[in-house]
Amino acid sequence: MPELPEVETVAAGVHAKVAGDVIQSVWFSSQREPFKTPATEMETVLAGRRILRVHRIGKHIVCDLGSGKGRGSAHAHVEAQWIVHLGMTGRLLACSPDDPVAPHTHAVLELASGRELRFVDPRRFGRLSLHPIKSVKGEEGGASSGFHGTGQEPLSISPEAFASLFHSRRTPIKAALLNQKLLQGVGNIYADESLFHAAIRPRRLACRLTRAELGRLHSSLVKVLREAIAQGGSSVSDYVDANGARGFFQLQHHVYLRTGKPCFVCGTPIRRILIGGRGTHYCPACQS
C-alpha cells in the first residue's frame, strides 16, 4: 500500500499538472467498490468545479475544489473536497486524452485544458469520496472544516507530542507506529526503516522506550520520510507517481524486504518476524 512519501509524491505531481484547471465532465465505472460516496453524487459535485489545490493528508490525496468561474487560485474559497485513497494498487494519473486507457480505470475527469485525471485500481481496494465543507462559526474569513484525517501528521508533529503518543502504549512500537489513529501515513516500509535508523527493536513495548529513544525515533522517522519523498517514494509493488514513473527510495532500504541479506552497517543477516500480522524486518545486532 502506498505510504506517506508515495502519496505525497503523487499529490504533488498531480497538483503541478492540474491546479487551476476546471473539471468539464466526469466518468465513473460500474464497479461499486471504489466509491465511498455514490458515483452519481460525485459526478454532480465534481462537474464544473475548479481544482484549487491537490495535497496529501495522511495516506489520502485531497483535491480542494472551488467555483469553475473566474481564474481561481489556491486562496479561493473551497466549496468541496474530493478524497482519493489509493488502497493497495490505486494510481492517480494526469494523462493526455490520447494515452491508452488502462484496464481497471474507475474514474476519468476530463479537464478544460484537455488533460484527463484518471484513477486506476486493479484490486479495487482504493476509495473515492467527497468530504462535506461546513462553515466554522466565529472564525474570521468564513473558515471551513476541511478533511483532517485520523491522526497526527508525522512531518509536523513536535518531538514532545510524538513521545506523548507512545509513552503509555503497551503494544510493540512497530504496531504503535502503524496505528493510523496515532500517526497517519506511516506504513510497513517506513516503520521498519525508521526503527532501524533509531536502533530500536520493533518488538519492544512503546511504553518501555525512554524519552531519549522516542526522540531518536521521531528524528529518524522524519528524516526517512523526507528522504523518501525526495526520491519519489518506494516502488516495491505497483506504485508509480502521477506520470506513471517509479520511485527510487527502495534502493536505499536498509532492512525492508532484505530478509537474510547482510546488514549494511554490521553484516548481520536481516531477520523477518510477524508483529500484528505484519511482516517486520530488523537487524538483531544494530537494533536493541
N, C-alpha and C positions, 0 to 999 in steps of 0.2 A: 504494500500500500504506500503511495506517495506520502512522504512526511513533510515537515515544515519547510526544509530547503527546496524540495521539489515543487511544492505548492507555491512557494514564494517566487520561484523561477518562472513557473507558468503564468502566475498572475502578472508579474512584471512584464513578461513578453507580450501577453495579450493587451495589457494597458498601452504599451508602446505602439501597438498597431491599430487599436480601435477606439481609444479615448477620444471623445468628441464626436464620434460617428453616431448616426441615427439608425435604429432598427426599423427597417421598412416592412419586413414580413417575417413570419416565424413558421417553421415546420417541425412537428414532433412525430416520432414513430408511434406505432400502435402498441409497443411494449409498455406495460404499465409500471414495471419495477423501478425505473429511474425517477419516477415523478412523485415526490412527496406532496407537491401541490398539483392539482389536476391540470393536465395539459391545456385544456380549454381556458382555464383561468390564467395560466401563464401567458398564453397567446394573446389574450385580451390586454393584459397589463404591459407586456413587452413591446407589442407593435406600436410604433410611433414614438417610442422613448429614445432619449439621447443617453449614450453611455458616458457618464461623467468621469468615472474612475473605476479601475479594476485593482483590487488589492486582496491581501491574504489576512484572514483571521483564523488562527489555529490551523486546522487542515482544510479549511473552507476557502474557496475563491468567492469574493464578494464583488458583484457588479453594482455600483451605485448608479441609479437611473434618474434622469430628470426629464423636463419637458423637451420635446423634439423641436420646439420653436426657438428661434434665435440661435446665436452661436454657441451658447453654453460654455461652461468652464467647470473646473474641479470644485469651485466655490459656490456653484449654483445649488439651488435647493434640491435635496434628494427626495424624490417622491416615492421611490420604490427601490427594493434591493433584490437582485436575482442571485441566489446562492447555489454554487456548484461544489459538490463534494465528489472527488474523483474515485472514491472507493478503492478497489484493488487494481483495476485495469483501465480506469477512465482517462480520457485525454480531452483537453480543450484546445482546439487548434484554430488559428487565424489563417484562413485559406483564400486562395483565388477561386472564383467560381469555376474556373477551368480545371482545377485539381480534381482528380477522380474521387468520388465519394466512397470512403472506406466502408467495408462491411461493419455492421453493428453501429452505424451512425444513428443516434436517437434524437438529435436536435440540430437544426440548421437555422441560424439567424442571418438573414440577408440584410446587408448594411447599405446605406446610401452611397458610400464610397465605392461600392462594387465588391468589397470583400465579403466573406462569409465567416461566421463564427460557428464552429461545429463541435458537438460533443459526441465522442465515440467511446463505447464501453462494451467490449465483448462479453464480459461476465455479468454485467448489469447489477453490480454492487454499488455503483455511483448513484448519487441522488441530485435532483434538480428541484428547487423550491423557491418560493417568494417569501420575503420577510416583510411583514407589515411595518410601516413607519408611523409612529404615534408621536404627537406633539408632547413635549415635556413642559408642564406648566411652571411658570415662574422663572424660566430661563430666557435671557435676553437673546433676541435674534431668531426666535422661533426654533429653538433647538429641537432635535428629534431623537427618538430612541432607536438607533440602528442595531444591527446584528452584532452581538458581543461574543458569541461562542460559549464555551462551557467552563473554561478555567483561566488561569493566569498565562500571560504571554512570556515564553522563555527568554526572548531577546530584550524585554523591557523590565522584567521583574528585578527588584533590588536583591542583593545578597541576603539581607536580613529577612525580607519577605519570603525568599526562596527557602531559607532554613526553617522558617516557621511552618511551611507546608509539610515538612517531613519529620521534624524532631520528635513528634509524638506518634508516628505511624508504626505499628507493629507488623509491618509487612516487609518483604525483601525490597531493597532500594530499587532494584530493577523494575519490580511490579509497580512501585510507587511512581516512578518516572513515567510509566506508561498510562497512568490514571489521568484521563483527559479532563476530569473534574478538578484536578490539581494544576497540572500544566497541560496546555493544549498545543498539539502539534508535534510532540516528541513521540517517536515510534521505536521499533526494534533496533534499527540501524544506529541511530544517534544516541540511544540509551546505552547500547553496548560500547560504542566508541568513546563517549564522554566518561563512562565509568573506567575504561582503560586509562585514559589520559589523567584521570583523577586518582589512579592507583587504588581503586575501591572494588572489592569483590561484589558481584551482583547479588549474591545470596544474603549479604549482611542486612540485618534489620535496619530500616531507616532510623528508628528511634535510638539505635546504638551508635550512630555516627556522631562524631564530635562536631562542634561548630566549625573548627578548622577544616575538617573533611568536607562538610557541607559547603563551606566557602570555596574549597578547591573544586568541588563538583560543579558548582554554579559557574565558576570561571571556565572550566573545561567544556561544559555544555555550550556556553555562549560562543566560545572560540570555535568549537567543532561545527556548530550550526552556521556561523558566519563564513567559515572556510568552505563549507559545502555549498552555500549559496553562491559564493564567488566562482565555484567550479561547475555551476549549473545543476547541482544535485547529484544523486547516485542512481545510475541506471543499472539495477541488478535484475530487473524483470521487464515490465512493459513500459516503464516510464520514459517519456520524451517531453521536451518543452513545447511552447506554443508554435514553434516552427517545425516540429517533428524531429528535433535533434536530441541526441542522447547527452546525458551529463557525464562528468569525469571524476567525481569525488570517490567513486568506487575504487579508483586506482590508489587512493590514499587510506583505505580501510586498514586498520591495524589488527582488528580481531573479527569483525563481522564476516561470516561465511568463510573464515580461514581455518576451519577445524583441522587439526593435525599438522598445520604448517608452522614453521618456526616463528616465534615472536621476533619482530624486527629489532627489539631492544635487547632481549636476553637469549634468544634462541630456543626457549622452551616451547614445546608444541602447544598450540592454542586448543583449548577444550570447549566442548559444546554441552550444555545442560539444558534442562527444561525448568522454567520458572513461570508458574501460572499458565502452563500450556504453551509458552512461547520459547522458541529456540534462543538460547543465550550463549554468547561467545566471550571468553575471557582468557587472560594469561594467568596461570596459577602461581607464577613466580613474581610478576610485576604488580599484581593486584592482591591486596591483603585485607 
